[in-house]
């Protein structure tokens, strides 16, 4: 009798954990037909769900897109009621994103990203003797799409594909 009760409790716990995991993960994925917002700047829309695929369009931060379907971390989207292509699901948000109406410089944005401002940086430099010049230099670097693809190929990375 004890063994049956133990087994029942075990199965109920397992089922509860499974059900909870299912409902949590179900909400992580975009609903087909739902409006989503681009949460990255200059998002490359691909003709296939692959980082190696050809870029067919670029959409910008805050643009509204519609979800057509999902496939292994990629979302096929519509732009202006036309199927545009595929983007990583992580680049979209269900919440509306809006560009700031306050204009800031790239340096101010970089400082804010470090949790600082020019006053903080000045005090930090005076008291600790360090500065962010090397960090600023590194943040100024950019990498082309071609170099990213070459890195993926040479490193034998699968780029999110099987």
C-alpha positions in Angstrom: 0.0 0.0 0.0 2.9 2.4 0.9 4.5 1.7 -2.5 1.3 2.7 -4.4 1.0 5.9 -2.4 4.7 6.7 -3.0 4.3 6.0 -6.7 1.2 8.2 -7.0 3.0 11.1 -5.2 6.0 10.7 -7.4 3.8 10.7 -10.6 1.8 13.7 -9.4 5.0 15.6 -8.8 6.4 14.7 -12.2 3.2 15.6 -14.0 3.0 18.9 -12.1 6.6 19.8 -13.1 6.0 18.8 -16.7 2.7 20.8 -16.9 4.4 23.8 -15.3 7.3 23.6 -17.7 5.0 23.3 -20.7 2.9 26.3 -19.8 6.0 28.4 -19.1 7.7 27.5 -22.4 4.5 27.9 -24.4 4.4 31.5 -23.4 8.0 32.1 -24.5 7.2 31.6 -28.2 5.5 34.1 -30.4 1.9 33.5 -31.2 1.3 33.0 -34.9 -0.2 36.1 -36.4 0.7 38.3 -33.4 2.3 41.7 -33.7 5.9 41.8 -32.5 8.4 44.6 -32.2 12.0 44.6 -33.3 14.2 45.1 -30.3 17.6 45.4 -32.0 18.9 47.9 -34.5 19.4 47.0 -38.1 17.9 43.5 -38.0 18.8 41.4 -41.0 15.9 39.5 -42.4 17.1 36.3 -44.0 15.6 34.2 -46.8 16.1 31.0 -44.7 16.3 30.4 -41.0 20.1 30.5 -40.9 22.8 33.1 -40.1 24.4 32.0 -43.4 21.3 32.8 -45.5 21.1 35.7 -47.8 19.8 39.0 -46.3 16.7 40.1 -48.1 15.7 43.1 -46.0 16.7 45.1 -43.0 14.2 46.2 -40.4 14.9 48.8 -37.7 14.5 49.0 -33.9 10.9 49.5 -33.0 9.4 48.3 -36.3 6.3 46.2 -36.0 6.3 42.8 -37.7 3.8 40.0 -37.8 4.7 36.4 -37.0 4.0 33.8 -39.7 5.6 30.7 -38.1 8.5 29.6 -35.8 11.2 27.1 -36.5 14.1 26.2 -34.0 14.6 29.7 -32.6 13.8 31.5 -35.8 10.6 33.4 -36.7 9.3 33.9 -40.1 7.9 37.4 -40.3 5.6 39.6 -42.4 6.4 43.3 -42.9 3.7 45.5 -44.4 1.5 42.4 -45.0 4.1 40.7 -47.1 6.2 37.7 -46.0 9.6 39.1 -45.6 11.8 36.3 -44.3 13.4 34.9 -41.1 14.9 36.5 -38.0 16.1 35.1 -34.7 13.2 34.9 -32.2 15.4 36.6 -29.6 15.4 39.8 -31.7 11.7 40.4 -31.3 9.6 41.5 -28.3 5.9 41.2 -27.5 6.2 44.5 -25.7 6.2 47.7 -27.7 9.6 49.3 -27.9 10.1 52.9 -28.7 13.0 55.0 -29.6 14.0 57.7 -27.1 12.9 61.2 -27.9 16.0 62.4 -26.2 19.1 62.5 -28.4 22.3 61.2 -26.9 25.8 60.8 -28.3 27.5 57.4 -28.8 29.9 58.2 -25.9 26.9 59.0 -23.6 25.2 55.8 -24.6 28.4 53.8 -24.0 28.8 55.4 -20.5 25.2 54.6 -19.7 25.8 51.0 -20.7 28.5 50.8 -18.1 26.3 52.3 -15.5 28.1 55.6 -15.6 28.1 59.2 -16.8 30.8 61.7 -17.6 30.9 62.9 -13.9 31.3 59.3 -12.6 34.0 58.6 -15.2 36.0 61.7 -14.1 35.8 60.9 -10.4 36.7 57.2 -11.1 39.7 58.4 -13.2 40.9 60.8 -10.4 40.5 58.4 -7.5 41.4 55.0 -9.1 43.7 56.3 -11.8 41.9 54.2 -14.5 40.0 55.3 -17.5 37.8 53.9 -20.2 39.9 54.8 -23.3 40.6 51.2 -24.2 37.0 50.2 -23.6 35.9 53.1 -25.8 38.3 51.9 -28.5 36.9 48.4 -28.4 33.3 49.6 -28.5 34.1 51.6 -31.6 35.0 48.4 -33.6 32.4 47.0 -36.0 32.3 43.6 -37.7 30.8 43.1 -41.2 28.4 40.3 -42.0 31.0 38.7 -44.2 33.5 38.5 -41.4 30.9 37.0 -39.1 30.1 34.3 -41.6 33.8 33.6 -42.2 34.3 33.3 -38.4 31.4 30.8 -38.2 32.7 28.8 -41.2 36.4 28.7 -40.1 35.4 27.9 -36.5 33.1 25.1 -37.8 30.2 26.6 -35.9 26.7 25.5 -37.0 25.2 29.0 -36.6 22.2 27.7 -34.8 21.6 25.0 -37.4 21.8 21.3 -37.1 
